[in-house]
Amino acid sequence: MEIFTCKYENNENEAIIEFCVNQTCQKSSQYCYKCLMTMHSDHHDDCIRFKNLTDLINEYISFQGQIIQQSNEISIKQAIRFIQRSKEWKTIFPLQKI
């Protein structure tokens, strides 16, 4: 796995360890430990380690898959119900032949 290094002066050889997801933060979203202490210390709760970010993304993907599956099941049930209603209406109100 490639190790990414910090882009800030005096931290160039430090490994990137986390991402900042704070929407108002103007600093680099990828940073090393030194940057966390100097540039993101006021909102460290919005900073996520790489591994945790990967886990959150995988959790989100899984959740989205569940939503898509449930949506498809609902669509199928609605289509079946529509077909059943159509058959009922045809039985109740048969089309008159001209």
C-alpha positions, 0 to 999 in steps of 0.5 A: 500500500502506498504511503502518502505524505504531508504537503505542508512545509516541515511536515513533508515526510510525515505520513497522512493519517486522517481526513478532515470532513469539517465543511467549514475548514479551509485547511487541507483535508488530508493531513499528518499528525502534526497538522492535526495538532496545529491546524485541526485541533479545534474540530478534531471530532470532524477528523476521521482516520483512514481505516475508519473512513473506509469502514464508514464508506463500506457501511454506507455502500451496504446501507444503500444496497439495502435501500435499493433492494427494499425499493425494488421489493416495493416496486414489485409488490406495487406492480403485482397489486396493480395487475391484480386490481386490473384483473378485478376491474376487468371482471367487475366491468367487462368491456362491451363489444361494439 
